[in-house]
Amino acid sequence: LEQLKEVLSLVDAARAVDLRASRVGSPVSPLIRLNLGDCFAILAVHSQRHMGQAERVAARALEAAA
């Protein structure tokens, strides 16, 4: 959750920036460059995936305890 708060803070700070024009390097490969908007979208989807994983683990723990 702290990481999500940090990402939301960065999104808020970038309000005045053209997210499609601002390019950043990929941590995967220096050959890949993404626009900042795509980076924020990737982070959001990645976070949603982790929340889904956490929900499934919690559900399984509740089922096992029952």
C-alpha positions as CSV (number, residue, x, y, z in Angstrom):
1,L,0.0,0.0,0.0
2,E,2.9,2.4,0.7
3,Q,4.2,1.8,-2.8
4,L,0.8,2.5,-4.2
5,K,0.6,5.8,-2.2
6,E,4.0,6.7,-3.7
7,V,2.9,6.1,-7.2
8,L,-0.3,8.1,-6.7
9,S,1.9,10.9,-5.4
10,L,4.0,10.8,-8.5
11,V,1.0,10.8,-10.7
12,D,-0.3,13.8,-8.9
13,A,3.1,15.6,-9.2
14,A,3.1,14.8,-13.0
15,R,-0.2,16.6,-13.7
16,A,1.5,19.4,-15.6
17,V,3.6,17.0,-17.6
18,D,2.6,15.7,-21.1
19,L,2.7,12.0,-20.2
20,R,2.8,10.9,-23.9
21,A,5.8,13.2,-24.7
22,S,7.9,12.4,-21.6
23,R,10.0,9.3,-22.4
24,V,11.8,7.1,-19.9
25,G,14.1,4.2,-20.2
26,S,12.9,0.7,-19.3
27,P,14.5,-1.1,-16.4
28,V,14.3,-4.3,-18.5
29,S,16.5,-3.0,-21.4
30,P,18.2,0.2,-22.4
31,L,16.8,-0.4,-25.9
32,I,13.2,0.0,-24.7
33,R,11.8,3.5,-24.1
34,L,8.3,4.1,-22.8
35,N,6.3,7.2,-22.4
36,L,5.5,8.2,-18.8
37,G,1.8,7.6,-19.3
38,D,2.5,4.0,-20.3
39,C,4.8,3.6,-17.2
40,F,2.0,4.7,-14.9
41,A,-0.5,2.4,-16.6
42,I,1.9,-0.6,-16.3
43,L,2.3,0.2,-12.6
44,A,-1.4,0.4,-12.1
45,V,-2.1,-3.0,-13.8
46,H,0.8,-4.6,-11.9
47,S,-0.6,-3.3,-8.6
48,Q,-4.0,-4.7,-9.5
49,R,-2.5,-8.1,-10.2
50,H,-0.7,-8.1,-6.8
51,M,-4.0,-7.2,-5.0
52,G,-5.7,-10.1,-6.8
53,Q,-3.0,-12.4,-5.7
54,A,-3.3,-11.2,-2.1
55,E,-7.0,-11.6,-2.2
56,R,-6.7,-15.2,-3.4
57,V,-4.1,-16.1,-0.8
58,A,-6.3,-14.6,2.0
59,A,-9.4,-16.5,0.7
60,R,-7.5,-19.8,0.7
61,A,-6.3,-19.1,4.2
62,L,-9.8,-18.5,5.4
63,E,-11.0,-21.7,3.6
64,A,-8.2,-23.7,5.3
65,A,-9.1,-22.3,8.7
66,A,-12.8,-23.2,8.3
